[in-house]
Amino acid sequence: MRRLVLTLNPQDSCWELYAGSAPGVRGLLGWVSDAKTVDAGVPTAVAALLTRALCRCVTLTFLWQAGKSKSISEQWEPSGEGRAKHLKPGLLDKVRGNPPFTLLATHDPAEAENLFYNEDFSWELRAQRVFLSPIDVLPDLDYRLVSTIFNWPTKLDVTAQLQGTNVTGLLLPGVDGDFAELVVFEDAQWPPLQQALAQECEARDFDFQVVDEATFKQTKWVADSP
């Protein structure tokens, strides 16, 4: 049976967590894949499960394909099943080689799945950043802030950076893109997300397990061939 495994507030440095020191609840999610898909990025069934569960609770705002930016303004505007904006670097950022960012905000699961399959901001290379905000609430994000979160400097105080932006948490790629780091900044925001994950797993015939960190470490992530 397919499995989604969750451990809460892991501490070991082996996970290379971005937001390991953030307040609130930090969940690390892993999925059991078969040998045929283990090197093919996030399995489509897992991407669909995660985005459908999260979109029940929050708006997801993620780094979108750079090629989409040509006709998008610097203010939020309708785009497909969401809203988009394009953030341009200033002169100094251009000199430093920092990229522009196009953001897509949505709570449509099919649209949100694109966050896992973005060549410009690859999940597998840990280049994707996903901002969580309440349903139908757009985050207040400017270029400086997105660039800081994208580059994630050492000892970043992420909650201080995101204060007053409507951002309530983050979804971030784990090591090699094989895990997902899900963070909310207030404890009360966690139970609805975990419940949505459990319900979506049940609907999609996934086994959902919440385990301690030691058990999470010992999990065999590649299923045995039948």
C-alpha positions in Angstrom: 0.0 0.0 0.0 1.2 3.5 -0.8 2.3 5.5 2.3 2.7 9.1 3.4 4.7 9.4 6.6 4.9 12.4 8.9 7.1 13.2 11.8 6.7 16.4 13.9 9.4 18.9 14.9 12.4 16.7 13.9 15.8 17.8 15.3 18.5 15.9 13.5 20.7 18.0 11.3 20.6 15.2 8.6 17.3 16.6 7.4 18.9 19.9 6.5 15.7 21.8 7.4 15.4 25.4 6.2 13.0 26.5 9.0 14.3 24.2 11.8 14.4 27.1 14.3 11.0 28.7 13.4 8.3 28.8 16.1 5.1 26.8 15.7 4.9 23.3 14.3 7.4 21.8 11.8 6.3 18.7 10.0 8.6 16.6 7.8 6.7 14.5 5.2 8.1 11.5 3.3 6.5 9.1 0.9 7.2 5.5 0.0 7.9 5.2 -3.8 8.5 2.1 -5.9 11.8 1.6 -7.6 10.5 2.8 -11.0 9.7 6.3 -9.7 12.3 6.9 -7.1 14.6 9.0 -9.3 11.7 10.7 -11.2 11.0 13.5 -8.8 7.8 13.8 -6.7 5.4 11.0 -7.8 2.3 12.5 -9.4 0.0 10.7 -6.9 1.9 12.4 -4.0 1.9 15.8 -5.6 -1.9 15.5 -6.2 -2.4 14.4 -2.6 -0.4 17.1 -1.0 -1.8 20.0 -3.0 -5.4 18.8 -2.6 -5.0 18.5 1.1 -3.2 21.8 1.6 -5.6 23.7 -0.7 -8.5 22.7 1.6 -6.9 24.9 4.2 -4.7 27.6 2.7 -3.8 29.5 -0.4 -0.4 28.4 -1.8 1.8 31.0 -3.4 4.9 29.6 -5.2 7.6 30.5 -7.6 6.2 30.1 -11.1 7.9 29.5 -14.5 10.0 32.5 -15.5 8.7 32.3 -19.0 5.2 33.2 -17.8 6.3 36.6 -16.7 6.2 38.6 -20.0 2.6 39.7 -19.7 2.3 39.8 -15.9 2.4 43.1 -13.9 4.0 43.8 -10.5 0.6 43.8 -8.9 -1.6 40.7 -8.3 -3.8 40.0 -11.3 -6.0 37.0 -12.4 -4.2 34.2 -14.0 -5.8 30.8 -14.7 -7.2 29.5 -11.4 -5.2 31.9 -9.3 -3.5 35.3 -9.2 0.0 36.2 -10.4 2.5 39.0 -10.0 6.0 39.5 -11.4 8.8 40.9 -9.1 11.8 42.5 -10.9 15.2 42.9 -9.3 16.7 46.3 -8.8 20.0 47.3 -10.4 22.1 46.0 -7.6 20.3 42.6 -7.6 20.8 42.4 -11.3 24.5 43.0 -11.0 24.6 40.2 -8.3 22.9 37.9 -10.7 19.7 37.6 -8.7 16.7 36.4 -10.8 13.3 37.9 -11.2 10.4 36.1 -9.5 7.0 35.4 -10.9 4.6 34.3 -8.2 1.3 32.3 -8.6 -1.2 32.3 -5.7 -3.9 29.7 -5.8 -6.0 27.3 -3.8 -6.9 25.2 -6.9 -5.1 21.8 -6.4 -4.5 21.2 -10.2 -2.9 24.6 -10.6 -0.9 24.1 -7.4 0.6 20.8 -8.5 2.8 22.8 -10.9 5.0 23.9 -7.9 6.6 20.4 -8.0 7.3 20.4 -11.7 9.0 23.7 -12.3 12.3 23.7 -14.3 13.2 27.2 -13.3 12.7 26.6 -9.5 13.2 22.9 -9.2 11.8 21.0 -6.3 14.5 18.3 -6.6 17.2 21.0 -6.4 15.5 22.6 -3.4 14.9 25.9 -5.3 11.1 26.1 -4.8 9.6 28.2 -2.0 5.9 28.0 -1.2 4.1 30.6 1.1 1.0 29.6 3.0 -1.7 32.2 3.7 -5.4 31.9 4.6 -7.9 30.9 1.9 -8.6 33.8 -0.4 -5.9 36.0 1.3 -3.0 37.1 -0.9 0.4 37.4 0.7 2.1 40.8 0.7 5.4 39.9 -0.8 8.0 42.2 -2.4 11.2 41.4 -4.3 13.5 41.9 -1.3 11.5 39.5 0.8 11.1 36.8 -1.8 14.8 37.0 -2.7 15.8 36.7 1.0 13.6 33.6 1.5 14.9 32.2 -1.9 18.5 32.5 -0.9 17.8 31.6 2.8 20.9 33.1 4.5 22.4 31.4 7.6 20.4 32.1 10.8 17.5 33.6 8.9 14.7 34.7 11.3 12.0 33.7 8.9 9.1 34.7 11.1 10.5 38.2 11.6 11.0 38.5 7.8 7.4 37.5 7.1 5.7 39.4 9.9 2.8 41.5 8.6 2.7 39.7 5.2 -0.3 37.4 5.7 2.0 34.4 5.4 1.2 31.8 8.1 3.6 29.1 7.1 5.8 27.6 4.4 6.1 24.4 2.3 9.8 23.7 1.4 11.7 21.0 -0.4 13.5 18.5 1.8 16.8 16.8 1.0 17.1 15.9 -2.7 13.4 16.8 -3.0 12.5 13.5 -1.5 10.8 15.1 1.5 8.5 18.1 2.2 9.1 20.5 5.1 5.7 21.9 6.2 5.9 24.7 8.7 3.2 26.8 10.4 4.1 29.6 12.7 1.3 29.1 15.2 0.4 25.8 16.9 -3.3 26.3 16.3 -2.8 26.3 12.5 -1.5 22.8 12.5 -4.4 20.4 13.3 -6.5 21.4 10.2 -3.6 20.7 7.9 -2.8 17.3 9.5 -6.5 16.4 9.4 -6.7 17.3 5.7 -3.6 15.2 5.0 -5.2 12.2 6.8 -8.5 12.6 5.0 -6.9 12.9 1.6 -4.8 9.9 2.2 -7.9 7.9 3.1 -9.6 9.1 -0.1 -6.7 8.1 -2.3 -5.9 4.7 -0.7 -2.7 5.9 1.0 -1.7 4.7 4.4 -1.0 7.8 6.6 1.4 7.4 9.5 2.5 9.8 12.1 5.7 8.5 13.7 8.5 9.7 16.0 11.8 10.9 14.4 13.6 7.6 15.1 11.0 5.6 13.3 11.0 8.1 10.4 14.7 7.6 10.0 14.3 3.9 9.8 11.5 4.0 7.2 12.3 2.2 3.9 11.4 4.8 1.3 11.6 2.5 -1.7 8.9 -0.2 -1.7 9.9 -3.8 -2.4 9.0 -5.0 -5.9 5.9 -7.3 -6.0 
